[in-house]
Amino acid sequence: MGNKGWSVLFGVTMLACAIGFGISPLMGWWMPEGVSTHAGAVDGLFYLILVVTTIAFVITEVILVVFMWRYAETPDGKPPIAANAGFPSFLKPFERFLNDQHKVELAWTIVPSIVLVVIVFAQVNTWADIKYATRNRNDATAANKARSQVAVSARQFEWRMRYPSVSRFKGWMANPAATRKDFESFGKIPHFNDVHVVNELHIWKDHPVVVHLTTRDVIHSFNLPNFRVKQDALPGKMIPVWFTPTKVNCKWDESRQRYIDGYDPAGKKEKDKEYTWDIACAELCGWGHYRMIGRVFVHKDQAEFLDWLQKTEAEGTRRN
Ligand SMILES: [Cu+2]
């Protein structure tokens, strides 16, 4: 065996990693189901890159292990193969190419470049949809009556949500043109009668929402894994984040007198883990980073959202 043991160790470790990776979706260790309109596109890009990196990973690791095995020093310290042995048989067909350093370097420069260019073009539209302000379909001029906006302010260690009052919200809907200035000022200018909630983001299905993201202290990252949303919150900046939820996960609970999440409209379970959608902080922001968890409540329609807003407004500031 001798020094060949290293190649075995490397080979077994890489194989174990690959198998572990391969079976993880079967064990449920995978991304949760996407519940926003752009989730499919984001996942598609993820899988594209996964396929490319898997191919590169397998090729490079196999070559590495084969070479470690073949060219390991023998136990008596002699080189494994005579200096003039030439190319091993399995590389013979590529001998001329591999002997030409210039061509080899061209190949390992051009091939990755092509792959990168393909990824660049593949992602451009998805990135624009998620990040370009011109693709934000939530402006006050649109005829779509999209009036869902929330100011989210991160702090150590919670998410503070600010919603418009019910009357203001209804004013935006009733007269978009006249209230446009007020609508657009919502993120920047808090009102005395805004509705404040901690760690609960309430939106409704099939409707774009804009989150005006700020932080009161350090950098946090607003991460909604189920919606494939992640955006850093930077001190001194207000960053808009928008997405459109495609599934409902909450309902009114008569006995508790409040809306509860983790609810699958088609299911029977009282609390369904797959329908519990976290707001996580994806930036290590201090000792309490781990407990900086909020929840997303997707109501079935605007009327139900308004009902929640109404109840919450009446109740005053409510905490989780
Ligand atoms: Cu944080």
Residues whose N, C-alpha, C, O or C-beta is under 5 A from the ligand:
A	BS01	CU	I219 H220 S221 C281 E283 C285 M292
